[in-house]
Structure formats: C-alpha cells, structure tokens
Amino acid sequence: MRRPNPWGLFDMGGNVWELVSDYYNPVGYPTGPSIDPQGPATGQMRVARGGGFDYPAFFARSAARGYHDPQAKKQSSAVGFRVVCEQGR
C-alpha cells in the first residue's frame, strides 16, 4: 500500500514541476526554520518542486528546487500545480 508523505500528500515528484506558494530566492532559504521554511514575501518567480517528466530521475523528489514565472506568456508543459482540498471542509 502506498503511503502519503508527512503532509498527507501522494506522488509529489516526477510528473511535472509543481509551483508552490514561495517566491524564489536564488540563495535558497537563508534564514528561518529548517522545517517548512518560507520564501521571500514578494518576487516575480515562484519556486517549482518535484522534477518533471523530461528531467533526469535525480530531480524527481520534493527537495529538487527550481523556479518558474507564472506570468510568462509561454508556459511549459512540464510545470503545473496541485489542487489540495482538506477533508471535512
């Protein structure tokens, strides 16, 4: 049986790069907590995680971190987002 990750999510890596709510900082997360760190409060690029179908297997993990401009006129077929709905709401 498949098991979710610690946040209750399945299949987080390898399908498409998934945009997350953090804005991208090229030096990573220099300050703050080591668990669930938050990115800068503003920016243009968003963090993308999890690798995509057209990347090497090394990137098929949630620690893999890239960036993407969600306002770009030309979007990539290897970038997406995950819709999450809590049960009981």
OpenMM code with the backbone's topology and positions (N, CA, C; nanometers):
from openmm import Vec3, app, unit

residues = "MET ARG ARG PRO ASN PRO TRP GLY LEU PHE ASP MET GLY GLY ASN VAL TRP GLU LEU VAL SER ASP TYR TYR ASN PRO VAL GLY TYR PRO THR GLY PRO SER ILE ASP PRO GLN GLY PRO ALA THR GLY GLN MET ARG VAL ALA ARG GLY GLY GLY PHE ASP TYR PRO ALA PHE PHE ALA ARG SER ALA ALA ARG GLY TYR HIS ASP PRO GLN ALA LYS LYS GLN SER SER ALA VAL GLY PHE ARG VAL VAL CYS GLU GLN GLY ARG".split()
positions = [
    Vec3(0.0842, -0.1184, 0.0000),
    Vec3(0.0000, 0.0000, 0.0000),
    Vec3(0.0889, 0.1249, 0.0000),
    Vec3(0.0539, 0.2198, -0.0827),
    Vec3(0.1274, 0.3467, -0.0872),
    Vec3(0.0939, 0.4287, 0.0359),
    Vec3(0.1919, 0.5040, 0.0810),
    Vec3(0.1716, 0.5891, 0.1979),
    Vec3(0.1974, 0.7348, 0.1603),
    Vec3(0.1263, 0.8273, 0.2226),
    Vec3(0.1495, 0.9694, 0.1948),
    Vec3(0.2775, 1.0171, 0.2628),
    Vec3(0.3247, 1.1335, 0.2206),
    Vec3(0.4391, 1.1949, 0.2877),
    Vec3(0.3906, 1.2548, 0.4203),
    Vec3(0.4786, 1.3170, 0.5016),
    Vec3(0.4361, 1.3703, 0.6318),
    Vec3(0.3238, 1.4749, 0.6250),
    Vec3(0.3019, 1.5359, 0.5108),
    Vec3(0.1942, 1.6353, 0.4959),
    Vec3(0.0675, 1.5737, 0.4372),
    Vec3(0.0652, 1.4425, 0.4208),
    Vec3(-0.0531, 1.3747, 0.3707),
    Vec3(-0.0687, 1.3764, 0.2201),
    Vec3(0.0389, 1.4070, 0.1462),
    Vec3(0.0312, 1.4158, 0.0002),
    Vec3(0.0947, 1.2944, -0.0657),
    Vec3(0.0422, 1.2574, -0.1802),
    Vec3(0.0932, 1.1462, -0.2593),
    Vec3(0.1572, 1.1983, -0.3877),
    Vec3(0.2483, 1.1196, -0.4439),
    Vec3(0.3034, 1.1438, -0.5782),
    Vec3(0.3542, 1.2855, -0.5967),
    Vec3(0.4434, 1.3281, -0.5103),
    Vec3(0.4930, 1.4658, -0.5179),
    Vec3(0.6063, 1.4846, -0.6183),
    Vec3(0.6632, 1.3805, -0.6708),
    Vec3(0.7772, 1.4007, -0.7594),
    Vec3(0.7652, 1.3276, -0.8913),
    Vec3(0.8237, 1.3901, -0.9950),
    Vec3(0.8439, 1.3218, -1.1206),
    Vec3(0.7435, 1.3423, -1.2310),
    Vec3(0.6261, 1.3937, -1.2040),
    Vec3(0.5279, 1.4120, -1.3096),
    Vec3(0.5523, 1.5456, -1.3796),
    Vec3(0.5306, 1.6538, -1.3082),
    Vec3(0.5632, 1.7883, -1.3572),
    Vec3(0.6250, 1.8655, -1.2418),
    Vec3(0.7006, 1.9704, -1.2736),
    Vec3(0.7463, 2.0628, -1.1713),
    Vec3(0.6214, 2.1295, -1.1158),
    Vec3(0.6042, 2.1278, -0.9830),
    Vec3(0.4846, 2.1853, -0.9227),
    Vec3(0.5165, 2.3202, -0.8599),
    Vec3(0.4425, 2.4221, -0.9022),
    Vec3(0.4594, 2.5552, -0.8439),
    Vec3(0.4091, 2.5533, -0.6999),
    Vec3(0.4841, 2.6149, -0.6108),
    Vec3(0.4425, 2.6280, -0.4715),
    Vec3(0.4227, 2.7757, -0.4406),
    Vec3(0.3748, 2.8068, -0.3219),
    Vec3(0.3417, 2.9461, -0.2908),
    Vec3(0.4643, 3.0329, -0.2639),
    Vec3(0.5810, 2.9738, -0.2391),
    Vec3(0.7010, 3.0524, -0.2098),
    Vec3(0.7515, 3.1265, -0.3331),
    Vec3(0.7925, 3.2509, -0.3119),
    Vec3(0.8650, 3.3223, -0.4162),
    Vec3(1.0084, 3.2711, -0.4169),
    Vec3(1.0705, 3.2724, -0.5325),
    Vec3(1.2051, 3.2185, -0.5499),
    Vec3(1.3116, 3.3141, -0.4991),
    Vec3(1.4097, 3.2594, -0.4283),
    Vec3(1.5281, 3.3318, -0.3850),
    Vec3(1.6474, 3.2474, -0.4321),
    Vec3(1.7355, 3.3012, -0.5153),
    Vec3(1.8444, 3.2199, -0.5713),
    Vec3(1.9381, 3.1592, -0.4669),
    Vec3(1.9415, 3.2143, -0.3463),
    Vec3(2.0278, 3.1562, -0.2425),
    Vec3(1.9513, 3.0593, -0.1529),
    Vec3(1.8309, 3.0262, -0.1879),
    Vec3(1.7522, 2.9303, -0.1108),
    Vec3(1.6778, 2.9979, 0.0026),
    Vec3(1.6792, 2.9331, 0.1170),
    Vec3(1.6118, 2.9828, 0.2364),
    Vec3(1.7192, 3.0146, 0.3398),
    Vec3(1.7827, 3.1337, 0.3302),
    Vec3(1.8990, 3.1623, 0.4136),
    Vec3(1.8696, 3.1783, 0.5627),
    Vec3(1.7474, 3.2145, 0.6003),
    Vec3(1.7138, 3.2311, 0.7416),
    Vec3(1.5819, 3.1617, 0.7697),
    Vec3(1.5522, 3.1437, 0.8952),
    Vec3(1.4250, 3.0849, 0.9333),
    Vec3(1.4382, 2.9382, 0.9675),
    Vec3(1.3249, 2.8722, 0.9865),
    Vec3(1.3269, 2.7321, 1.0296),
    Vec3(1.3779, 2.6386, 0.9205),
    Vec3(1.4339, 2.5258, 0.9607),
    Vec3(1.4806, 2.4282, 0.8621),
    Vec3(1.3671, 2.3370, 0.8162),
    Vec3(1.2574, 2.3329, 0.8908),
    Vec3(1.1401, 2.2542, 0.8519),
    Vec3(1.0328, 2.3507, 0.8054),
    Vec3(0.9841, 2.3294, 0.6840),
    Vec3(0.8815, 2.4156, 0.6244),
    Vec3(0.9238, 2.5629, 0.6192),
    Vec3(1.0408, 2.5949, 0.5659),
    Vec3(1.0822, 2.7355, 0.5580),
    Vec3(0.9940, 2.8119, 0.4591),
    Vec3(0.9851, 2.9406, 0.4788),
    Vec3(0.9073, 3.0268, 0.3892),
    Vec3(1.0025, 3.1091, 0.3045),
    Vec3(0.9662, 3.1341, 0.1812),
    Vec3(1.0474, 3.2159, 0.0925),
    Vec3(1.0243, 3.3638, 0.1185),
    Vec3(1.0800, 3.4509, 0.0314),
    Vec3(1.0599, 3.5944, 0.0470),
    Vec3(0.9119, 3.6315, 0.0365),
    Vec3(0.8763, 3.7468, 0.0899),
    Vec3(0.7362, 3.7917, 0.0892),
    Vec3(0.6887, 3.8357, -0.0485),
    Vec3(0.7805, 3.8747, -0.1374),
    Vec3(0.7436, 3.9195, -0.2712),
    Vec3(0.8443, 3.8671, -0.3727),
    Vec3(0.8107, 3.8805, -0.4989),
    Vec3(0.9005, 3.8403, -0.6065),
    Vec3(0.8246, 3.8182, -0.7351),
    Vec3(0.8962, 3.7797, -0.8397),
    Vec3(0.8332, 3.7502, -0.9681),
    Vec3(0.8286, 3.6003, -0.9923),
    Vec3(0.9395, 3.5334, -0.9643),
    Vec3(0.9468, 3.3892, -0.9872),
    Vec3(0.8932, 3.3134, -0.8671),
    Vec3(0.8284, 3.2012, -0.8944),
    Vec3(0.7805, 3.1109, -0.7892),
    Vec3(0.8691, 2.9874, -0.7865),
    Vec3(0.8818, 2.9281, -0.6688),
    Vec3(0.9562, 2.8035, -0.6551),
    Vec3(0.8762, 2.6920, -0.7218),
    Vec3(0.9465, 2.6065, -0.7924),
    Vec3(0.8875, 2.4863, -0.8523),
    Vec3(0.9614, 2.3665, -0.7930),
    Vec3(0.8883, 2.2639, -0.7537),
    Vec3(0.9482, 2.1473, -0.6889),
    Vec3(0.9042, 2.0180, -0.7545),
    Vec3(0.9857, 1.9144, -0.7364),
    Vec3(0.9457, 1.7782, -0.7703),
    Vec3(0.9915, 1.7242, -0.9031),
    Vec3(1.0594, 1.8002, -0.9843),
    Vec3(1.1065, 1.7487, -1.1128),
    Vec3(0.9939, 1.7308, -1.2128),
    Vec3(1.0299, 1.7076, -1.3350),
    Vec3(0.9314, 1.6886, -1.4409),
    Vec3(0.9639, 1.5658, -1.5234),
    Vec3(0.8704, 1.5249, -1.6039),
    Vec3(0.8871, 1.4042, -1.6839),
    Vec3(1.0045, 1.4119, -1.7800),
    Vec3(1.0475, 1.5320, -1.8138),
    Vec3(1.1560, 1.5476, -1.9105),
    Vec3(1.2898, 1.5829, -1.8442),
    Vec3(1.3020, 1.5570, -1.7138),
    Vec3(1.4256, 1.5814, -1.6396),
    Vec3(1.4822, 1.4494, -1.5888),
    Vec3(1.6121, 1.4434, -1.5573),
    Vec3(1.6703, 1.3215, -1.5011),
    Vec3(1.6017, 1.2810, -1.3701),
    Vec3(1.6057, 1.1518, -1.3367),
    Vec3(1.5383, 1.0987, -1.2179),
    Vec3(1.5831, 1.1665, -1.0888),
    Vec3(1.7059, 1.2182, -1.0838),
    Vec3(1.7548, 1.2862, -0.9640),
    Vec3(1.6614, 1.3982, -0.9201),
    Vec3(1.5950, 1.4635, -1.0127),
    Vec3(1.5079, 1.5759, -0.9809),
    Vec3(1.3677, 1.5329, -0.9366),
    Vec3(1.3366, 1.4044, -0.9429),
    Vec3(1.2029, 1.3559, -0.9067),
    Vec3(1.1917, 1.3388, -0.7555),
    Vec3(1.2078, 1.4481, -0.6839),
    Vec3(1.1979, 1.4490, -0.5386),
    Vec3(1.1569, 1.5891, -0.4944),
    Vec3(1.0862, 1.5985, -0.3818),
    Vec3(1.0350, 1.7289, -0.3398),
    Vec3(1.1461, 1.8255, -0.3000),
    Vec3(1.2647, 1.7752, -0.2684),
    Vec3(1.3769, 1.8641, -0.2349),
    Vec3(1.4343, 1.9319, -0.3594),
    Vec3(1.4066, 1.8798, -0.4770),
    Vec3(1.4531, 1.9435, -0.6010),
    Vec3(1.3815, 2.0769, -0.6142),
    Vec3(1.4579, 2.1826, -0.6357),
    Vec3(1.4013, 2.3167, -0.6347),
    Vec3(1.4450, 2.3939, -0.7578),
    Vec3(1.3472, 2.4406, -0.8332),
    Vec3(1.3727, 2.5251, -0.9481),
    Vec3(1.2873, 2.6500, -0.9362),
    Vec3(1.2657, 2.7186, -1.0479),
    Vec3(1.1806, 2.8376, -1.0441),
    Vec3(1.1093, 2.8527, -1.1782),
    Vec3(1.0012, 2.9270, -1.1745),
    Vec3(0.9202, 2.9488, -1.2939),
    Vec3(0.8443, 3.0800, -1.2779),
    Vec3(0.8276, 3.1516, -1.3863),
    Vec3(0.7498, 3.2751, -1.3854),
    Vec3(0.6052, 3.2414, -1.4210),
    Vec3(0.5133, 3.2433, -1.3245),
    Vec3(0.3744, 3.2066, -1.3544),
    Vec3(0.3037, 3.3043, -1.4474),
    Vec3(0.3618, 3.4232, -1.4685),
    Vec3(0.3020, 3.5220, -1.5585),
    Vec3(0.3582, 3.5134, -1.7003),
    Vec3(0.4490, 3.4201, -1.7252),
    Vec3(0.5115, 3.4081, -1.8575),
    Vec3(0.4048, 3.3802, -1.9637),
    Vec3(0.4212, 3.4418, -2.0796),
    Vec3(0.3240, 3.4219, -2.1882),
    Vec3(0.3300, 3.2795, -2.2423),
    Vec3(0.4488, 3.2237, -2.2484),
    Vec3(0.4634, 3.0859, -2.2953),
    Vec3(0.4868, 2.9967, -2.1739),
    Vec3(0.3959, 2.9067, -2.1485),
    Vec3(0.4068, 2.8171, -2.0345),
    Vec3(0.4649, 2.6826, -2.0791),
    Vec3(0.5292, 2.6164, -1.9883),
    Vec3(0.5892, 2.4861, -2.0153),
    Vec3(0.4911, 2.3748, -1.9834),
    Vec3(0.4925, 2.2681, -2.0628),
    Vec3(0.4076, 2.1527, -2.0336),
    Vec3(0.4628, 2.0720, -1.9174),
    Vec3(0.5835, 2.1053, -1.8698),
    Vec3(0.6451, 2.0333, -1.7585),
    Vec3(0.6268, 2.1053, -1.6259),
    Vec3(0.5418, 2.2106, -1.6209),
    Vec3(0.5175, 2.2852, -1.4977),
    Vec3(0.3678, 2.2853, -1.4718),
    Vec3(0.3300, 2.2603, -1.3471),
    Vec3(0.1884, 2.2583, -1.3117),
    Vec3(0.1698, 2.3018, -1.1677),
    Vec3(0.0563, 2.2684, -1.1112),
    Vec3(0.0295, 2.2969, -0.9708),
    Vec3(-0.0615, 2.1878, -0.9192),
    Vec3(-0.0706, 2.1749, -0.7890),
    Vec3(-0.1516, 2.0720, -0.7260),
    Vec3(-0.2669, 2.1386, -0.6533),
    Vec3(-0.3862, 2.0894, -0.6768),
    Vec3(-0.5035, 2.1392, -0.6055),
    Vec3(-0.5233, 2.0504, -0.4836),
    Vec3(-0.5326, 2.1120, -0.3674),
    Vec3(-0.5478, 2.0376, -0.2428),
    Vec3(-0.6760, 2.0822, -0.1745),
    Vec3(-0.7547, 1.9870, -0.1301),
    Vec3(-0.8766, 2.0173, -0.0577),
    Vec3(-0.8764, 1.9318, 0.0693),
    Vec3(-0.8871, 1.9974, 0.1843),
    Vec3(-0.8905, 1.9244, 0.3092),
    Vec3(-1.0240, 1.8541, 0.3240),
    Vec3(-1.0214, 1.7325, 0.3770),
    Vec3(-1.1451, 1.6594, 0.4001),
    Vec3(-1.2239, 1.7250, 0.5127),
    Vec3(-1.3540, 1.7224, 0.5011),
    Vec3(-1.4394, 1.7769, 0.6048),
    Vec3(-1.4614, 1.9255, 0.5984),
    Vec3(-1.4227, 1.9868, 0.4874),
    Vec3(-1.4448, 2.1313, 0.4742),
    Vec3(-1.5509, 2.1577, 0.3723),
] * unit.nanometer
topology = app.Topology()
chain = topology.addChain("A")
for resn in residues:
    res = topology.addResidue(resn, chain)
    for name in ("N", "CA", "C"):
        topology.addAtom(name, app.Element.getBySymbol(name[0]), res)
